[in-house]
Amino acid sequence: MNIQITSRKFKAKEPLKNFIHAELNSLAKLNSDIQGADVILSFENVVEETKIAEIILQIPGKTCTAKEASEDFGKSIALAVQKIEKQLIKIKSRKVDNKRTDKVLEKVEEESTEENEV
């Protein structure tokens, strides 16, 4: 998976980058078709130091996005990854449901053609 990390108004340190890579690589378990991810890290207010993490995940035919803000980048990233996980699970369940529906429709069509032949 291609992971692009952009940090606005600061330079992200290596431990933070490693954490991002570990979190995003865990998403590969849910969907093996992930093409790439863009992670954007930024500050909202200098006084309150709200740290924002935005993740944009590219999957064939879809784009999943999540944006979270907290007092720590690690927490923001973890929360955004949780949102992406929910989206990936929903996409996967829709695929499974569609496959099941297709199989049921095929069986019904086969049964109806067999009845028409008799």
Backbone torsions as a table, in degrees:
resi	resn	phi	psi	omega
1	MET	NA	135.3	179.0
2	ASN	-89.2	118.1	-178.4
3	ILE	-114.5	121.8	179.5
4	GLN	-109.9	120.3	-179.4
5	ILE	-109.9	124.3	178.1
6	THR	-119.0	125.5	176.6
7	SER	-116.4	123.7	-177.6
8	ARG	-96.2	131.0	176.4
9	LYS	68.2	12.0	174.7
10	PHE	-162.4	171.0	178.2
11	LYS	-109.9	121.5	180.0
12	ALA	-71.2	135.2	179.9
13	LYS	-83.9	162.7	-175.4
14	GLU	-59.2	-42.7	178.9
15	PRO	-60.3	-37.5	178.1
16	LEU	-66.1	-42.1	177.8
17	LYS	-63.5	-40.9	178.2
18	ASN	-63.6	-39.9	177.4
19	PHE	-62.1	-43.6	178.7
20	ILE	-60.8	-46.8	179.6
21	HIS	-60.7	-42.4	-179.6
22	ALA	-64.5	-44.0	-179.5
23	GLU	-64.5	-44.4	-177.4
24	LEU	-73.1	-32.6	176.9
25	ASN	-67.6	-25.5	176.5
26	SER	-68.6	-22.0	178.2
27	LEU	-71.0	-21.0	-179.6
28	ALA	-63.4	-22.3	177.0
29	LYS	-66.8	-31.7	-177.7
30	LEU	-83.5	-31.7	-179.1
31	ASN	-150.8	116.3	-177.7
32	SER	-83.8	-4.1	-178.5
33	ASP	-91.6	9.4	-178.1
34	ILE	-65.1	123.1	-177.7
35	GLN	-87.1	-39.6	-178.4
36	GLY	-172.1	169.7	-179.8
37	ALA	-141.7	138.9	173.4
38	ASP	-113.2	126.5	178.5
39	VAL	-116.7	124.7	-179.6
40	ILE	-116.0	120.6	-179.8
41	LEU	-111.1	132.5	-179.3
42	SER	-154.4	168.3	175.0
43	PHE	-104.4	144.6	176.7
44	GLU	-96.2	-54.9	178.9
45	ASN	-124.7	137.4	179.1
46	VAL	-72.0	-35.1	-177.7
47	VAL	-68.9	-52.3	-177.5
48	GLU	-84.9	-16.6	-179.0
49	GLU	52.7	52.1	174.4
50	THR	-77.2	123.3	-177.0
51	LYS	-103.2	128.1	-174.2
52	ILE	-113.0	134.6	174.5
53	ALA	-123.6	126.4	177.4
54	GLU	-121.3	130.6	-179.8
55	ILE	-119.2	129.5	176.4
56	ILE	-120.8	116.8	-174.1
57	LEU	-111.7	127.2	179.9
58	GLN	-99.9	124.7	175.3
59	ILE	-126.6	147.4	178.7
60	PRO	-53.5	118.3	178.1
61	GLY	87.2	-7.4	-177.4
62	LYS	-145.3	158.4	172.2
63	THR	-133.7	124.4	178.1
64	CYS	-104.1	133.8	178.8
65	THR	-130.9	149.2	175.7
66	ALA	-150.5	140.4	179.7
67	LYS	-135.2	128.9	-179.2
68	GLU	-135.8	148.9	177.8
69	ALA	-130.1	140.1	175.7
70	SER	-159.5	-171.2	-179.0
71	GLU	-85.3	-4.2	-176.7
72	ASP	-140.1	138.8	-179.9
73	PHE	-64.2	-39.0	179.7
74	GLY	-59.1	-44.8	179.1
75	LYS	-65.7	-42.7	179.0
76	SER	-61.3	-43.1	-179.8
77	ILE	-65.6	-45.0	-179.4
78	ALA	-61.4	-41.5	179.0
79	LEU	-66.9	-40.0	178.4
80	ALA	-66.2	-38.9	178.1
81	VAL	-64.5	-37.6	177.0
82	GLN	-61.7	-40.6	177.7
83	LYS	-63.7	-43.0	179.1
84	ILE	-63.8	-40.1	178.4
85	GLU	-57.9	-44.9	178.5
86	LYS	-59.8	-41.8	179.5
87	GLN	-65.1	-42.2	180.0
88	LEU	-65.3	-39.3	177.9
89	ILE	-64.0	-40.8	179.2
90	LYS	-64.6	-42.2	178.2
91	ILE	-63.2	-43.4	-179.1
92	LYS	-64.8	-41.7	-179.9
93	SER	-66.5	-34.4	176.9
94	ARG	-65.8	-40.3	178.3
95	LYS	-62.4	-44.4	-179.7
96	VAL	-64.1	-44.1	179.4
97	ASP	-61.8	-40.8	179.2
98	ASN	-64.6	-40.9	178.9
99	LYS	-64.4	-41.9	178.7
100	ARG	-63.6	-42.8	179.3
101	THR	-62.7	-42.1	178.7
102	ASP	-61.7	-42.1	179.8
103	LYS	-64.7	-41.0	179.4
104	VAL	-65.2	-41.9	179.2
105	LEU	-64.1	-38.9	177.8
106	GLU	-63.1	-42.4	178.9
107	LYS	-63.4	-42.7	179.6
108	VAL	-63.3	-42.1	178.9
109	GLU	-64.8	-41.1	178.2
110	GLU	-63.2	-43.2	179.9
111	GLU	-65.2	-39.4	-178.9
112	SER	-70.3	-34.3	177.7
113	THR	-71.8	-33.8	177.1
114	GLU	-67.6	-38.7	178.1
115	GLU	-67.4	-36.2	-179.8
116	ASN	-69.7	-29.6	-179.8
117	GLU	-74.5	-29.5	-177.4
118	VAL	-80.0	NA	NA
